[in-house]
């Protein structure tokens, strides 16, 4: 049996197990987030004549449903996800949802991302993020590891160099690419990056060619710039991102209002329910820009507390992946942790003006049933993986597994 290292014993003095270490930060963030959503939406609820608790009661309903989904998935045999027939069912179901949203989806704020069924809106691209990680993790666990290459330099044989590497990656990226293409058609650039980007990063973490990885990202950046330049809508978004103030009444309005909310928060904030941005100044104050309201009302101190809790949770999730001896378990946990980390940075980058606003929600803080459902599934899978690894370790039934070189270097 493995001997716990010093890091494990230090965390063990705070929490009895990983279940407590992950659920406590989630509980605290969701409590803060729920209170903040009430503060951000009660004015809109009164104006729309849905009652003082209009958005808040809907959010609480989403939370309870997310908890039920998490409990069910925690008891589910997640190893079924590796089986080819189950993988295909998940991918096809996700594909059907992605196609349906383009054919019959509702257009909200200029994007066709939702399938509205009565009072519930389904956003298939949210589920595609997790489906892409499941697919790539399953393929990485069964395919041969990247080893000695026949073509080590693009200077000697460019076609062979590229085709060899693309041929290796393609089986692992085929579904993420399909989902990413369907998502960009909605359009939804932020979710597209999450769907494709982290599946690609997982392949690199499993030991793929670092030079090709870096070059591919550079090429993707150039292609992204060309695509943005060719689209008047995207190019206007880029221009308003570089300097939102001249566009404060049109394309840069949301960014400017978000920056004003952040700037007015100061160290301790203006106080709970004392912020003014929610008075119809800041659009999507309870979803994409919810963290702006947090900073405005709770200040730098409150925002830092939330980020500390979230990064602690992400660290625990990634550690589950690093400690895992099974390759599928390792890739899944690291992929989910990376997804949460990337989603957080994209959201914060959007409200602070570091990157264009893309509509990506803040994990566990933003209102949105689809986001909460996907997050609950993801965390339940990680907890399930951790419990399975510990049971296997106790009975010495887990297969021996040499961690990929890049993952091992972080351990």
Secondary structure by P-SEA (a helix, b strand, c coil): cccccaaaaaaaaaccccccccaaaaaaaaaaaaaaaaaacaaaaaaacccccaaaaaaaaaaaaaaaaaaaaaaccccccccaaaaaaaaaaaaaaaaaaaaccccccccccccccccccccaaaaaaaaaaaaaaaaaaccccccccccccccccaaaaaaaaaaaaccccaaaaaaaaaaaaaccaaaaaaacaaaaaaaaaacccaaaaaaaaaaaaaaaaaaaaacaaaaaaaaaaacccccccccaaaaaaaaaaaaaccccccccccccccccccccccccaaaaaaaacccaaaaaaaaaaaaaaaaaaaaaaaacccaaaaaaaaaaaaaaaaaaaaaaaaaaccccccccccccccccaaaaaaaaaaaaaaaaaaaaaaaaaaacccccccccaaaaaac
